[in-house]
Amino acid sequence: MLDRCAMRGLRTLWRISWWDRMLMLEAALWLAAASIVIATLPFRHVRRMAELPVRRIVLPPASHAVIVRRVRWSIIACARRVPWRTRCFQQGLAAHCMLRRSGVASVLYYGAATDAKRGLVAHVWVRDGDTDIIGGEAAGRFAVLATFPASALRTSS
């Protein structure tokens, strides 16, 4: 027997379109891949994943904005529902990979800051031009250590 929360989740899943269901499935798969790579492999593999080339698709401006908004929605919605913990790094890497495969030239930022209670803390956020996609609300507190692709750091300085 399913509990109320699970039943509500199934009803919601039933109400959304097939397109959104597929997007949620893709987001869940990217979150799983990002979580596994981050937890088990050396950083060079994480870097390889973060440096996926942008798929060469010519997107009209309206489609571009829709893709960015839908990827953000799917990552945030899935991150709350998967049975493992996903933090900014997993969410950012998953969103970045989804966007780049959809033809959006997003940039993944890796930053650090000092915190009075926790010491050195890190944060990952993803942007598309001037648009924050994942993690941008806290990005202002962090000094950028690296960007993926790395060329984005040279052009934004």
C-alpha positions, 0 to 999 in steps of 0.5 A: 500500500502506498502512503499519501505522499507517494499517491500524491506524487503518482497523481501529479505524474499522471497529470503532467504531459508525456514531454514533461515525464520524459524530461523528468526521466532525463533529469533523474538519469543525469542526477544519478550519473552526476551523483555516481561520478562525483562520489566514485571517480577522480575529478578528471572524470567529473571534469570530462562530464562537465566539459561536454561539447554543446550540441550544435543545434540552432535554437530560436530565442523562444525555444532557447528560453523554454529549454532553459526554464524546463531543464531548471524545473525538471532538475529541481523537481527531480532533486526533491524526489530522488531517494538520494541526496543531491546538492548543488554539485550534482544538480549543477552538473546534471543541469549543465549536461542536459542544457549542453546536450540541448544546444544551450551553451551553459557554464558551470561555475565552481567557487569557494568561500569561508564561513564562520561556522563551517570554514571553507565551503564550496558551491556550484552554480550554472548560468546561461549568459546572464541567466542563473539556472541552478544555484545562482541565488548564493553565487555572489558569496563565492569566489570563482575557482573554475568554470566549465568549459574553462574558456568561460573564465577567460572571457568573463574576466 
